[in-house]
């Protein structure tokens, strides 16, 4: 699995959760969930950029597969 595809998948999940829970965005649990998924997505995006220049497996799997 490519790191870039993983980062894109995390972004799609984050946006999907925001749309799915649009009516509940003011609830504390929903804000926490969205922030947690956003942090994971940002980490995956950063790992994707680092792997673009250096092959460091930040996400725990081989970036070339």
N, C-alpha and C positions, 0 to 999 in steps of 0.2 A: 504494500500500500504506500502510495506516495504521500509525503507530509503535506503537500499543497492540497491534495484532495481531502485529507483529514481536516485541515483548517477550514476548507470550504464547507465540509459537512457540519463542522461545529457551528459555523455561521448560520447555516440553514436551520439547524436545530434551535439556535438562539432566537432567530426571527420567527420561527414557527411557534415557539413558546410564547413570545410576545403577542402574536396574533391569537393564539388559542386562549390565553388568559387575559385578553384585553379588558374584559369587564372586571377583573379582579386585580388589576395593576396597583391599586391602592393598598391591598392587603400586605402585611409584613412578610408573610411566607412567600408570596409571589415576588416581591422585590428581592428577597434573599435568593430565591431560585434563579431569577434572571441575572442577578449580579454574579452568582456562582458560575453559571453557564458562560457568561461574558468573560470572566477571568480565564476559564479553561480555553475559550476560543482565542483570546489574545495570546495566551501562552503557546497554543498550537500555531498561530500565525507567526509569532516570533521564532519558534523552532523551525518553521518552514523557511523563513528568511535566512536563518543561520545556516541551515542545511544547503541552501542555494549556493553559498560561498564556501562552506566547509562541511565535510561529512561527519557531523557530530550527532549521534542518535539521542536527542533530547526526549523523544516521546517513547523510547523503549523498543522501537523496532527499526529494522534496517531501512534507511531512506531510499535505497535503490530498488526495492522490491514492491 
